[in-house]
Amino acid sequence: MANSSKTSSRSMTLGSVLTRLITSAIVLGITAFFTPGFEISSLWTLVLSAVVLTVLDYLVNTVFNIEIGALGHGIIGFIVAVGVLYATQFFVAGYSISWMAAIIGALIYGVVAAIIPGRQ
């Protein structure tokens, strides 16, 4: 019985990660569309960027206990969001963003993430 509980817990975690990944891809695509100086070259680049953002979000949250986001997470969350958006270009080919676009993008990302359900 306890073993099935662990399996159920793992599948819920996997489901929440997949939901977060899909939501991140949607939010990232919308953000890139509305942010001048922020380019994502293809759908696969968008998907890979969402994976990298999800992993970086997880690492920052785990190591520093800081939620990434422009709204509701304070100035530290906003600064981290800018850094993560900017740093992603070093991991994903076809993703480019300037510092100014990262600042604007973090604001747009925060607003869109607040509107779209699934980002907890």
SEDO-656819 format. One record per residue: residue number from 1; x, y, z of N, C-alpha, C in turn. Coordinates in pm, 1 decimal, decimal comma, padded with zeros to 6 digits. Example, Ala and Ser with C-alpha at 12.3 -4.5 7.8 and 13.67 -1.06 7.14 Angstrom:
# SEDO-656819
(1 (01319,0 -00569,0 00780,0) (01230,0 -00450,0 00780,0) (01320,0 -00330,0 00780,0))
(2 (01285,0 -00225,0 00708,0) (01367,0 -00106,0 00714,0) (01290,0 00003,0 00787,0))
# end
This chain:
# SEDO-656819
(1 (00082,1 -00118,6 00000,0) (00000,0 00000,0 00000,0) (00087,2 00126,0 00000,0))
(2 (00190,3 00128,3 00082,7) (00278,5 00244,5 00088,9) (00351,4 00263,9 -00043,6))
(3 (00382,4 00154,6 -00110,9) (00451,1 00162,1 -00238,3) (00365,0 00231,3 -00344,2))
(4 (00234,0 00201,8 -00346,6) (00146,4 00266,3 -00442,8) (00131,3 00414,3 -00412,4))
(5 (00141,7 00451,1 -00286,0) (00136,6 00591,2 -00247,1) (00256,3 00666,9 -00303,8))
(6 (00375,7 00604,4 -00298,4) (00494,5 00668,0 -00354,5) (00481,4 00684,4 -00505,0))
(7 (00429,1 00584,1 -00573,3) (00411,2 00591,5 -00717,9) (00313,9 00702,2 -00753,1))
(8 (00204,3 00712,3 -00679,4) (00106,0 00816,8 -00703,7) (00166,7 00954,3 -00681,7))
(9 (00248,3 00967,9 -00577,5) (00313,7 01094,7 -00547,8) (00409,9 01133,7 -00659,7))
(10 (00484,0 01035,5 -00712,4) (00577,3 01062,9 -00821,2) (00503,8 01105,5 -00946,8))
(11 (00392,6 01039,5 -00979,7) (00320,6 01075,5 -01101,2) (00258,1 01214,1 -01088,1))
(12 (00215,0 01249,6 -00967,6) (00162,8 01384,4 -00947,7) (00273,9 01486,1 -00966,2))
(13 (00393,4 01455,5 -00919,2) (00506,0 01545,5 -00935,8) (00542,5 01558,0 -01083,4))
(14 (00546,4 01446,0 -01153,8) (00575,3 01449,3 -01296,7) (00468,2 01528,2 -01371,0))
(15 (00343,5 01507,7 -01334,3) (00233,2 01582,1 -01396,4) (00244,5 01730,8 -01370,9))
(16 (00282,0 01768,5 -01248,7) (00295,2 01911,1 -01218,6) (00415,1 01971,3 -01292,1))
(17 (00522,3 01893,7 -01308,6) (00638,2 01942,1 -01384,1) (00600,5 01960,5 -01531,1))
(18 (00529,0 01864,0 -01588,0) (00486,0 01876,4 -01728,0) (00390,7 01993,7 -01746,8))
(19 (00299,6 02012,5 -01652,8) (00208,3 02126,3 -01660,0) (00286,1 02256,2 -01654,0))
(20 (00382,3 02262,7 -01564,7) (00464,2 02383,3 -01551,9) (00546,6 02407,0 -01678,6))
(21 (00597,2 02300,6 -01737,6) (00676,0 02312,1 -01859,6) (00591,7 02364,2 -01975,6))
(22 (00474,1 02309,2 -01993,4) (00384,8 02353,9 -02101,1) (00342,8 02498,1 -02078,6))
(23 (00308,2 02529,7 -01955,4) (00268,8 02666,5 -01923,0) (00385,2 02762,3 -01945,2))
(24 (00505,1 02721,8 -01905,9) (00623,5 02805,4 -01926,7) (00647,9 02831,3 -02075,0))
(25 (00628,9 02729,2 -02157,8) (00647,5 02745,7 -02302,3) (00546,5 02846,5 -02358,3))
(26 (00423,0 02837,2 -02313,9) (00319,7 02930,6 -02361,3) (00352,8 03072,3 -02316,0))
(27 (00384,6 03087,1 -02188,2) (00416,8 03219,2 -02134,0) (00541,5 03275,6 -02200,9))
(28 (00642,0 03192,0 -02222,2) (00765,0 03236,8 -02286,7) (00739,6 03280,7 -02430,7))
(29 (00658,0 03205,2 -02503,4) (00624,6 03242,7 -02641,0) (00552,5 03376,3 -02648,2))
(30 (00457,9 03397,3 -02559,1) (00385,0 03524,2 -02554,5) (00481,1 03637,6 -02517,8))
(31 (00566,8 03612,2 -02420,7) (00663,4 03713,5 -02377,4) (00757,6 03751,7 -02490,6))
(32 (00810,9 03653,0 -02561,3) (00902,2 03680,7 -02672,9) (00831,8 03758,3 -02783,4))
(33 (00705,0 03727,8 -02807,6) (00628,9 03796,5 -02912,0) (00614,3 03945,6 -02880,3))
(34 (00589,8 03978,1 -02754,5) (00562,5 04116,4 -02716,7) (00685,9 04195,4 -02671,8))
(35 (00801,5 04131,6 -02664,2) (00921,4 04199,3 -02614,8) (01017,7 04228,3 -02729,2))
(36 (01041,5 04358,2 -02757,4) (01140,6 04390,9 -02860,1) (01280,7 04350,9 -02813,3))
(37 (01360,3 04293,7 -02902,2) (01495,0 04250,2 -02867,5) (01501,6 04110,3 -02808,8))
(38 (01388,8 04038,3 -02813,3) (01381,4 03901,8 -02759,0) (01337,2 03813,0 -02873,4))
(39 (01424,5 03722,8 -02916,5) (01394,0 03638,4 -03031,4) (01409,9 03490,6 -02997,6))
(40 (01311,4 03413,5 -03041,0) (01315,9 03267,8 -03033,2) (01291,7 03220,1 -03175,9))
(41 (01390,4 03148,0 -03232,1) (01391,0 03121,1 -03375,5) (01293,6 03013,6 -03423,7))
(42 (01254,8 02918,8 -03336,7) (01168,2 02810,7 -03383,1) (01088,5 02752,1 -03266,8))
(43 (00997,2 02664,6 -03301,2) (00916,6 02597,9 -03199,2) (01004,7 02511,0 -03109,5))
(44 (01102,3 02440,8 -03168,1) (01191,2 02355,8 -03088,3) (01277,1 02438,7 -02995,4))
(45 (01317,9 02556,3 -03040,6) (01392,8 02647,3 -02954,4) (01306,2 02692,3 -02837,7))
(46 (01179,6 02719,4 -02866,0) (01084,9 02757,1 -02760,5) (01070,7 02645,6 -02657,1))
(47 (01054,8 02522,3 -02705,2) (01039,2 02407,8 -02614,1) (01166,5 02388,4 -02530,8))
(48 (01281,6 02391,5 -02595,1) (01408,1 02375,5 -02523,0) (01429,1 02489,9 -02423,1))
(49 (01393,4 02611,3 -02462,6) (01404,1 02726,2 -02372,7) (01314,5 02708,4 -02251,1))
(50 (01194,7 02657,7 -02271,8) (01103,3 02633,3 -02160,0) (01159,9 02528,0 -02065,8))
(51 (01224,8 02426,0 -02122,3) (01288,6 02322,6 -02039,1) (01400,3 02385,8 -01955,5))
(52 (01485,5 02464,0 -02020,4) (01596,6 02528,5 -01949,6) (01542,6 02622,5 -01841,6))
(53 (01441,0 02702,6 -01873,6) (01382,9 02792,7 -01774,1) (01323,5 02716,3 -01656,5))
(54 (01256,5 02605,0 -01685,5) (01198,4 02523,3 -01579,4) (01307,6 02465,7 -01489,3))
(55 (01415,9 02417,2 -01549,7) (01526,6 02362,3 -01471,2) (01593,5 02472,2 -01388,2))
(56 (01620,5 02587,7 -01449,9) (01682,3 02697,2 -01375,8) (01591,3 02746,1 -01262,9))
(57 (01460,7 02752,7 -01290,0) (01363,5 02791,2 -01187,5) (01368,6 02693,4 -01071,3))
(58 (01372,1 02564,4 -01102,2) (01378,7 02461,1 -00999,4) (01506,8 02474,3 -00917,3))
(59 (01620,8 02493,1 -00985,9) (01748,4 02503,9 -00916,1) (01753,7 02626,3 -00824,8))
(60 (01709,4 02740,0 -00877,6) (01710,4 02862,5 -00796,8) (01618,2 02847,0 -00676,3))
(61 (01501,0 02788,7 -00699,5) (01405,3 02769,5 -00590,8) (01460,2 02672,3 -00486,9))
(62 (01526,2 02566,9 -00530,8) (01580,2 02465,9 -00439,3) (01701,1 02518,5 -00361,8))
(63 (01794,1 02579,6 -00430,9) (01919,2 02622,4 -00367,7) (01900,4 02748,4 -00283,2))
(64 (01830,4 02848,5 -00338,5) (01819,7 02977,3 -00270,5) (01682,4 03003,3 -00208,3))
(65 (01586,8 02914,0 -00232,7) (01449,5 02929,5 -00183,5) (01388,0 03061,2 -00229,3))
(66 (01413,5 03096,7 -00355,9) (01359,4 03218,2 -00415,5) (01267,7 03177,9 -00530,4))
(67 (01145,8 03226,2 -00528,1) (01053,4 03204,7 -00639,2) (01085,3 03305,5 -00749,0))
(68 (01093,7 03257,5 -00872,0) (01120,8 03345,8 -00984,3) (00989,0 03407,3 -01029,5))
(69 (00988,1 03537,1 -01046,0) (00869,4 03603,2 -01096,6) (00873,6 03751,3 -01069,8))
(70 (00813,7 03825,2 -01160,3) (00814,3 03970,3 -01147,3) (00704,4 04019,0 -01054,9))
(71 (00594,8 03947,9 -01049,7) (00481,9 03992,9 -00969,4) (00465,8 03904,5 -00846,8))
(72 (00450,8 03965,7 -00733,2) (00423,8 03891,4 -00611,4) (00544,9 03826,7 -00547,3))
(73 (00662,5 03844,8 -00602,4) (00781,7 03782,1 -00545,8) (00887,2 03884,8 -00509,8))
(74 (00854,4 04010,9 -00521,0) (00945,3 04117,0 -00480,0) (01057,0 04143,3 -00578,1))
(75 (01142,0 04234,3 -00538,1) (01251,4 04277,8 -00624,9) (01353,0 04166,0 -00648,0))
(76 (01376,4 04082,3 -00548,4) (01472,0 03972,1 -00564,7) (01420,5 03873,2 -00669,9))
(77 (01292,4 03838,3 -00663,4) (01232,9 03749,3 -00763,1) (01239,5 03808,1 -00902,7))
(78 (01217,9 03939,9 -00912,1) (01225,5 04007,8 -01040,7) (01367,8 04004,6 -01095,8))
(79 (01465,9 04035,1 -01011,7) (01605,9 04034,7 -01056,0) (01647,5 03894,4 -01099,8))
(80 (01605,9 03794,8 -01025,4) (01637,5 03656,5 -01061,6) (01570,5 03620,3 -01193,9))
(81 (01446,5 03665,0 -01214,5) (01375,7 03638,2 -01340,3) (01450,5 03699,8 -01458,7))
(82 (01498,1 03822,2 -01441,6) (01576,3 03888,2 -01546,9) (01702,1 03806,6 -01575,9))
(83 (01772,2 03766,4 -01471,0) (01894,9 03688,1 -01488,0) (01871,1 03554,6 -01555,5))
(84 (01763,1 03487,1 -01517,8) (01732,6 03356,5 -01577,0) (01694,0 03372,1 -01724,1))
(85 (01612,2 03472,2 -01755,8) (01577,1 03495,8 -01896,8) (01702,3 03524,8 -01978,8))
(86 (01791,8 03606,1 -01924,5) (01915,3 03640,5 -01995,2) (02009,2 03520,7 -02006,7))
(87 (02026,1 03446,3 -01899,5) (02120,1 03333,4 -01897,5) (02078,3 03220,1 -01991,2))
(88 (01951,5 03206,9 -02016,7) (01902,2 03097,8 -02101,4) (01964,4 03101,7 -02240,4))
(89 (01998,9 03219,6 -02289,6) (02057,9 03229,4 -02423,7) (02193,6 03159,4 -02433,4))
(90 (02259,5 03137,8 -02320,5) (02388,7 03069,7 -02321,8) (02374,3 02917,6 -02327,2))
(91 (02251,9 02869,3 -02308,2) (02224,9 02725,6 -02310,1) (02145,8 02680,9 -02433,3))
(92 (02081,1 02774,5 -02501,4) (01990,4 02739,6 -02611,1) (02026,2 02819,8 -02736,0))
(93 (02061,6 02747,2 -02843,3) (02087,3 02812,6 -02971,6) (01954,5 02858,7 -03031,2))
(94 (01953,2 02977,4 -03089,8) (01831,7 03030,7 -03150,1) (01749,4 03115,1 -03053,6))
(95 (01798,5 03133,0 -02931,6) (01734,0 03214,9 -02829,3) (01827,9 03331,2 -02803,6))
(96 (01780,9 03452,8 -02828,3) (01865,9 03568,1 -02800,4) (01783,3 03677,2 -02733,1))
(97 (01848,3 03743,9 -02639,0) (01780,8 03847,8 -02562,3) (01886,1 03946,1 -02511,5))
(98 (01853,6 04074,6 -02515,0) (01942,4 04176,4 -02459,3) (01905,3 04198,9 -02312,8))
(99 (01991,0 04271,6 -02241,7) (01960,2 04299,8 -02100,4) (01830,5 04378,9 -02087,9))
(100 (01812,6 04479,6 -02172,9) (01690,3 04560,7 -02166,5) (01568,6 04475,0 -02198,2))
(101 (01581,6 04388,8 -02297,1) (01470,1 04299,6 -02331,1) (01442,5 04201,9 -02216,5))
(102 (01547,1 04159,4 -02144,7) (01527,4 04070,1 -02030,4) (01449,5 04140,7 -01919,3))
(103 (01477,2 04268,1 -01899,1) (01403,9 04345,4 -01798,2) (01257,7 04359,4 -01837,6))
(104 (01234,7 04400,5 -01961,9) (01096,3 04413,7 -02011,3) (01029,6 04276,6 -02014,3))
(105 (01103,7 04176,3 -02060,7) (01050,6 04040,4 -02069,5) (01011,6 03984,3 -01933,6))
(106 (01089,1 04014,3 -01830,0) (01055,7 03966,0 -01695,3) (00924,5 04027,4 -01647,6))
(107 (00903,4 04154,0 -01680,8) (00775,8 04217,9 -01645,2) (00659,3 04153,4 -01719,7))
(108 (00676,0 04136,4 -01850,8) (00569,9 04074,5 -01931,7) (00548,2 03930,6 -01887,8))
(109 (00656,6 03857,0 -01863,6) (00647,5 03717,5 -01818,5) (00567,8 03709,3 -01688,5))
(110 (00594,7 03801,3 -01596,5) (00522,1 03803,1 -01469,8) (00374,1 03830,0 -01486,9))
(111 (00339,9 03925,0 -01573,7) (00198,6 03957,7 -01598,0) (00127,8 03840,7 -01665,3))
(112 (00188,3 03785,1 -01769,8) (00126,1 03673,8 -01842,1) (00114,7 03551,1 -01752,2))
(113 (00218,8 03523,2 -01672,8) (00215,8 03408,2 -01581,7) (00106,4 03423,4 -01476,9))
(114 (00078,2 03547,0 -01437,1) (-00027,1 03571,7 -01338,8) (-00165,6 03549,4 -01400,7))
(115 (-00176,8 03572,0 -01529,7) (-00307,0 03556,8 -01599,6) (-00335,8 03411,9 -01634,3))
(116 (-00231,5 03341,2 -01683,1) (-00250,2 03202,1 -01728,3) (-00250,6 03108,7 -01607,3))
(117 (-00353,0 03026,1 -01594,9) (-00356,7 02932,8 -01482,7) (-00252,0 02822,9 -01498,8))
(118 (-00210,5 02763,5 -01385,9) (-00115,6 02653,7 -01390,7) (00020,9 02690,4 -01339,8))
(119 (00051,2 02817,6 -01327,7) (00179,6 02860,4 -01272,5) (00161,3 02881,7 -01123,7))
(120 (00212,2 02792,2 -01044,4) (00196,3 02803,2 -00898,0) (00330,3 02833,9 -00836,9))
# end
